[in-house]
Structures are given as structure tokens and as C-alpha cells.
Amino acid sequence: MRKVILVLAALLLSVGAEAKTLKIGIVAFQMSSETHARAANAAEAAAKALGWSVTLLNSRGAIPESAAQIENLIAAKVDAMVLCMSKPVELDAQMKAAKEAGIAVVTIASGSSPHTLFDIQANEYQVGSDAALYLLGLMNYRGEILTERFEGNLATRIRGRMLDAVLAENTAVKVLASHSMARTATWQEDVRAGMGALMQRESGKFQGIWASFDGQAFVIDDLLQQAGVKKGQIPVVSADGGQQTFARIRDPNSTIVATVAVPFELMGKKAVEALDAIVANGKPKDSVVPGPYLLMPSFLIDRANVPEEGKWPW
């Protein structure tokens, strides 16, 4: 009898362990953007390390494609989804359908939704103010700047609002001109054309450039270097952080002088850890993440503390 009980217990444990193996879908809105790729790839690696079945998809910056991918994952009966830099407002119907199908959804740097468990993001109010104050400090809090914005993402939108708040209290610094990135599928060309036109039109009139994310800053940096601008002459400050950004900060020829680094790798890993706790192990959501957001720390990086190649500040 004792042997029978032990065998049954072993079988039950085996079934329980097998039940914890999830089938998940990861959707990155635009894998050509380094930050989207960093978060999505980290989530994929963390899920595979747990033995989960993973489908990683790239929406290529297109909302219709993202909607179709989420619908396909629902039809495939995944247990959970991780949506990186998604669009909760535009994809509300798909997220609602996922919730109704009993699929747990965690988003990264997307904003909250009544249909998802929570959103993982940095404290973008801190990110935005840190970047703005650093740039103004380099200018001794007077002069004129160009700004490259993006209103289509929650994080970059908040960063712009914080820049506006800082400028409102420091009126000796003016925004000479601003370009707002519109096209997500071909965003590099959009930034190159828009900021390139502003730089030509306002040549010699601005002392700094603020960009809402590092990818924009790379395009701007290339334009400035092509125009013969040297490091420190027209400083470029942005946010996100990544190995390419750190390399440019170290590069004596690059005009990028600082970034506020966001730990996207940790975000992807945290998303999977939360799904493991909530979906695989049945813990209450609020015991893992109270409220609609899980906030991650950010790090102001300049030449004084830029990590060595391949290293991270976290």
C-alpha cells in the first residue's frame, strides 16, 4: 500500500510539473527598433529557459499586422502573451478577445489596459526629466534646442511632456524647432528627412538636440557628423540605453553625449517571471504586481560612467 501511495504521489507531482509548462506568444511591435528586440528576445530566452513553448512575432511597426498576430495566437490557444511596445488603444478589441479566451497578457512599455494583467515600464517621468535636465545643464540653462519627438508610444510621449515641464521652469532655453516622428514602419527615414530639414533650416542657431529615444539619436548623430559637427559642439541627449548607444558615448567622433538607460532585458525577464508565478503557479496577480504597472529603475549614462563594451549598468 505504501508503495502504491508513493507511486501515485510521484505521478501527481509529474502531472503538476507538466501543467506548469506554458505555451506563450511574444509580439514585438517593431523588431528593427533595438529596444523592442531587446525586450522580446529577453522574454523569449527566459521562457525557453523554463521549458516553455514560445512563438516570437514581429509586427514590423504595423497595427493591422499586430492585430492579426494577436488573433492568430488566440486561435492557437496560447496560455499567455507578452506584448512589447504594443498599442492598447488601437488593439483594444484583440486584447479584450485574449482576456475573454482566458489568456493572460503582460505588456512592456505599452501603457495599461483593462484587458491585461499589467504593464512593465521604467518610471518614464524620471527618464524624461533626467534627460532634459542633463541637456540643459550642458547648455548652462540658456540657448536654443531642436527636439525629435514621438507621440505614438506612451514612454516617449511622457518623456516629451517632462521636457516641456522642465522648459516651462527654465525659460532661458527655447525650442527653436521640433519634428514629431509619424511613420513607425519606416521611422528612420522619417527622422532623417524631418530632422535633416530642420537642421539645414536652423543651421548655426541651436546649441543642443533632444531625442525621445536612442534610435532617433543615432540618425541625428549621423547627420551631425556628416555636417562636420564635433563631439561637444552640439550635444545630443536621448533615452533607452543599449550597446550601440554606449559605444557612441565612448566614441570621440559621436555627438551623442548621454542617455537615460532603461533595462529592457530585465523587463522581458520580469514579464516571464510574473507569468510563471501567476499563470503557471496560480499566485494572485496582486501578490506579484499590485496595480496596473510594474516600474523598473533607469540609469543616467554619460562618459563618466558609460559601461565597457558588452557590459550593462544593472
C-alpha positions as CSV (number, residue, x, y, z in Angstrom):
1,M,0.0,0.0,0.0
2,R,2.8,2.4,0.9
3,K,4.5,1.7,-2.5
4,V,1.2,2.4,-4.3
5,I,0.8,5.7,-2.5
6,L,4.4,6.7,-3.3
7,V,3.8,5.9,-7.0
8,L,0.6,7.9,-7.1
9,A,2.3,10.8,-5.4
10,A,5.1,10.7,-7.9
11,L,2.5,10.6,-10.8
12,L,0.7,13.6,-9.3
13,L,3.9,15.6,-9.0
14,S,4.8,14.7,-12.6
15,V,1.4,15.9,-13.8
16,G,1.7,19.1,-11.8
17,A,5.1,19.8,-13.2
18,E,3.9,19.2,-16.7
19,A,1.0,21.5,-16.2
20,K,3.4,24.4,-15.5
21,T,4.9,24.2,-19.0
22,L,3.2,27.1,-20.8
23,K,2.6,27.9,-24.4
24,I,3.2,31.6,-24.9
25,G,3.3,34.2,-27.7
26,I,5.6,37.2,-27.7
27,V,4.8,40.0,-30.1
28,A,7.3,42.8,-30.7
29,F,5.8,45.8,-32.4
30,Q,8.9,46.7,-34.4
31,M,12.0,44.5,-34.2
32,S,14.1,46.9,-36.2
33,S,14.0,49.1,-33.1
34,E,16.7,47.9,-30.7
35,T,14.6,48.3,-27.6
36,H,11.7,46.2,-28.9
37,A,14.1,43.5,-29.9
38,R,16.0,43.6,-26.5
39,A,12.7,43.1,-24.6
40,A,11.3,40.5,-26.8
41,N,14.5,38.4,-27.1
42,A,15.0,38.5,-23.3
43,A,11.4,37.3,-22.8
44,E,11.9,34.5,-25.3
45,A,15.2,33.4,-23.6
46,A,13.6,33.4,-20.2
47,A,10.6,31.4,-21.4
48,K,12.7,28.8,-23.2
49,A,14.9,28.5,-20.1
50,L,11.7,27.3,-18.3
51,G,11.0,24.8,-21.0
52,W,8.0,26.7,-22.4
53,S,6.8,26.6,-26.0
54,V,7.5,30.1,-27.5
55,T,6.3,31.9,-30.6
56,L,8.1,35.2,-31.3
57,L,6.5,37.5,-33.8
58,N,7.5,40.9,-35.3
59,S,4.6,43.3,-36.3
60,R,7.0,45.4,-38.4
61,G,5.5,48.6,-37.0
62,A,2.1,47.9,-38.5
63,I,-1.0,47.9,-36.3
64,P,-3.0,45.6,-38.7
65,E,-0.2,43.1,-38.7
66,S,0.0,43.2,-34.9
67,A,-3.8,42.7,-34.6
68,A,-3.6,39.7,-36.9
69,Q,-0.8,38.2,-34.9
70,I,-2.6,38.5,-31.6
71,E,-5.7,37.0,-33.2
72,N,-3.6,34.1,-34.5
73,L,-2.1,33.5,-31.1
74,I,-5.6,33.4,-29.6
75,A,-6.7,30.9,-32.2
76,A,-3.6,28.8,-31.4
77,K,-4.8,28.7,-27.8
78,V,-1.6,30.1,-26.1
79,D,-1.7,30.3,-22.3
80,A,-0.2,33.8,-22.2
81,M,1.2,36.6,-24.2
82,V,3.9,39.2,-23.8
83,L,3.4,42.3,-26.0
84,C,6.4,44.5,-26.4
85,M,5.8,48.3,-27.1
86,S,2.2,47.4,-28.1
87,K,-0.8,49.7,-28.7
88,P,-3.5,49.0,-26.1
89,V,-5.9,51.6,-27.5
90,E,-5.6,50.6,-31.2
91,L,-5.6,46.9,-30.3
92,D,-8.3,47.0,-27.6
93,A,-10.5,44.5,-29.4
94,Q,-7.7,42.0,-29.7
95,M,-6.7,42.4,-26.1
96,K,-10.3,42.0,-25.0
97,A,-10.6,38.9,-27.0
98,A,-7.5,37.4,-25.4
99,K,-8.9,38.1,-21.9
100,E,-12.2,36.5,-22.8
101,A,-10.3,33.5,-24.1
102,G,-8.6,33.2,-20.7
103,I,-5.2,34.2,-22.0
104,A,-3.0,36.2,-19.6
105,V,-1.4,39.2,-21.3
106,V,1.5,41.2,-19.9
107,T,2.7,44.3,-21.9
108,I,6.1,46.0,-21.9
109,A,6.4,49.8,-22.3
110,S,2.9,50.0,-23.8
111,G,0.6,51.5,-21.2
112,S,-2.2,49.9,-19.2
113,S,-5.3,48.2,-20.4
114,P,-8.4,46.8,-18.6
115,H,-7.8,43.6,-20.6
116,T,-4.1,42.9,-19.5
117,L,-2.5,41.9,-16.2
118,F,-0.2,44.8,-16.0
119,D,2.4,46.9,-18.0
120,I,6.2,46.8,-17.2
121,Q,7.9,50.1,-17.8
122,A,10.5,52.4,-16.4
123,N,9.4,55.4,-14.5
124,E,9.3,57.5,-17.6
125,Y,8.6,60.7,-15.7
126,Q,12.1,60.3,-14.2
127,V,13.6,59.2,-17.5
128,G,12.2,62.3,-19.2
129,S,13.3,64.8,-16.5
130,D,16.8,63.3,-16.2
131,A,17.4,63.6,-19.9
132,A,16.0,67.1,-20.1
133,L,17.9,68.4,-17.1
134,Y,21.2,66.9,-18.3
135,L,20.9,68.6,-21.7
136,L,20.1,71.9,-20.1
137,G,23.0,71.6,-17.8
138,L,25.4,71.2,-20.7
139,M,24.0,74.4,-22.1
140,N,24.3,76.3,-18.8
141,Y,20.4,76.6,-18.9
142,R,20.3,79.0,-21.8
143,G,20.1,78.8,-25.5
144,E,18.0,77.0,-28.2
145,I,17.4,73.4,-28.9
146,L,15.9,71.1,-31.6
147,T,13.7,68.3,-30.5
148,E,12.8,65.0,-32.1
149,R,9.6,63.6,-30.6
150,F,7.3,60.5,-31.0
151,E,3.7,60.7,-29.7
152,G,2.8,57.2,-30.8
153,N,4.3,55.5,-27.7
154,L,3.5,56.0,-24.1
155,A,7.1,56.1,-22.9
156,T,8.3,58.6,-25.5
157,R,5.2,60.7,-25.1
158,I,5.8,61.0,-21.3
159,R,9.4,61.9,-21.9
160,G,8.3,64.8,-24.1
161,R,5.8,66.0,-21.5
162,M,8.6,66.1,-18.9
163,L,10.9,68.0,-21.3
164,D,8.0,70.6,-21.6
165,A,7.7,70.8,-17.8
166,V,11.4,71.4,-17.4
167,L,11.4,74.0,-20.1
168,A,8.4,75.8,-18.6
169,E,10.5,76.4,-15.4
170,N,13.7,77.3,-17.3
171,T,12.6,79.9,-19.8
172,A,16.1,80.9,-20.9
173,V,16.1,77.7,-23.0
174,K,13.8,77.7,-26.1
175,V,12.7,75.0,-28.5
176,L,13.8,76.5,-31.9
177,A,12.0,73.8,-33.9
178,S,10.6,70.3,-33.4
179,H,9.9,67.3,-35.6
180,S,7.5,64.6,-34.5
181,M,8.1,61.2,-35.9
182,A,5.0,59.8,-37.5
183,R,5.7,56.7,-39.6
184,T,6.6,53.7,-37.5
185,A,7.3,51.2,-40.3
186,T,9.9,53.5,-41.9
187,W,10.8,55.6,-38.9
188,Q,14.5,56.0,-39.7
189,E,13.7,57.7,-43.0
190,D,11.1,59.8,-41.3
191,V,13.5,61.1,-38.7
192,R,16.3,61.6,-41.3
193,A,14.1,63.6,-43.6
194,G,12.3,65.7,-40.8
195,M,15.3,66.5,-38.6
196,G,17.6,66.9,-41.6
197,A,15.3,69.6,-42.9
198,L,15.2,71.4,-39.6
199,M,19.0,71.2,-39.1
200,Q,19.5,72.8,-42.5
201,R,16.9,75.5,-42.0
202,E,18.1,76.4,-38.5
203,S,21.9,75.9,-39.1
204,G,24.0,77.8,-36.6
205,K,21.1,78.7,-34.3
206,F,20.8,75.8,-31.9
207,Q,23.1,74.5,-29.1
208,G,21.7,71.1,-28.4
209,I,19.3,68.4,-29.6
210,W,16.9,66.3,-27.5
211,A,15.6,63.0,-28.9
212,S,12.8,60.9,-27.4
213,F,14.6,57.6,-27.9
214,D,18.1,56.5,-28.9
215,G,17.2,55.2,-32.3
216,Q,16.3,58.7,-33.3
217,A,19.5,60.0,-31.8
218,F,21.5,57.6,-34.0
219,V,20.0,59.1,-37.1
220,I,20.6,62.6,-35.8
221,D,24.2,61.8,-34.8
222,D,24.9,60.5,-38.3
223,L,23.5,63.7,-39.8
224,L,25.6,65.9,-37.5
225,Q,28.8,64.0,-38.1
226,Q,28.2,64.2,-41.9
227,A,27.9,68.0,-41.4
228,G,31.2,68.1,-39.7
229,V,30.0,68.7,-36.1
230,K,32.4,67.5,-33.4
231,K,31.6,65.9,-30.1
232,G,30.5,68.6,-27.6
233,Q,29.7,71.3,-30.1
234,I,26.0,70.3,-30.4
235,P,25.3,67.7,-27.8
236,V,22.6,65.1,-28.4
237,V,20.8,63.6,-25.4
238,S,18.2,60.8,-25.6
239,A,16.9,57.8,-23.7
240,D,16.7,54.0,-23.8
241,G,20.4,52.9,-23.5
242,G,21.9,50.0,-25.3
243,Q,25.3,48.7,-26.5
244,Q,25.2,50.9,-29.7
245,T,24.4,54.0,-27.6
246,F,27.2,53.2,-25.1
247,A,29.6,52.8,-28.0
248,R,28.6,56.2,-29.4
249,I,29.0,57.9,-26.0
250,R,32.5,56.4,-25.8
251,D,33.2,57.4,-29.5
252,P,35.2,60.7,-29.7
253,N,33.6,61.4,-33.0
254,S,29.9,60.9,-32.0
255,T,27.7,63.8,-30.9
256,I,25.7,61.6,-28.5
257,V,26.9,62.5,-25.0
258,A,24.3,60.9,-22.7
259,T,21.3,58.6,-22.5
260,V,19.0,57.5,-19.7
261,A,19.3,53.7,-19.9
262,V,16.2,51.6,-19.4
263,P,16.7,47.9,-18.6
264,F,14.7,46.3,-21.4
265,E,16.4,42.9,-20.8
266,L,15.2,42.9,-17.2
267,M,11.7,43.9,-18.4
268,G,11.4,40.9,-20.7
269,K,12.7,38.6,-17.9
270,K,10.3,40.1,-15.4
271,A,7.3,39.5,-17.7
272,V,8.1,35.8,-17.9
273,E,8.8,35.5,-14.2
274,A,5.4,37.1,-13.5
275,L,3.6,34.8,-15.9
276,D,5.3,31.8,-14.2
277,A,4.1,32.9,-10.8
278,I,0.5,33.9,-11.9
279,V,-0.3,31.5,-14.7
280,A,1.9,28.5,-14.1
281,N,1.8,28.5,-10.3
282,G,-1.6,30.1,-9.6
283,K,-0.5,33.1,-7.4
284,P,-2.9,36.0,-7.2
285,K,-1.9,38.8,-9.6
286,D,-1.9,41.5,-6.9
287,S,0.5,39.5,-4.8
288,V,3.0,39.6,-7.7
289,V,2.3,43.1,-9.1
290,P,0.0,45.5,-7.2
291,G,-1.8,47.9,-9.6
292,P,-1.5,48.2,-13.4
293,Y,2.2,49.0,-13.6
294,L,5.5,47.3,-12.6
295,L,8.1,50.1,-12.6
296,M,11.8,49.4,-13.3
297,P,14.8,51.6,-12.5
298,S,16.6,53.8,-15.1
299,F,20.2,54.9,-15.2
300,L,21.7,58.2,-16.5
301,I,24.8,57.3,-18.5
302,D,27.4,59.7,-19.8
303,R,31.2,59.4,-20.5
304,A,31.9,59.4,-16.7
305,N,30.1,56.1,-16.1
306,V,29.5,54.5,-19.5
307,P,29.9,50.7,-19.3
308,E,32.7,48.9,-21.1
309,E,31.8,47.1,-24.3
310,G,29.3,44.3,-23.7
311,K,28.6,45.4,-20.1
312,W,25.4,46.8,-18.6
313,P,24.8,49.3,-15.8
314,W,22.4,46.9,-14.0
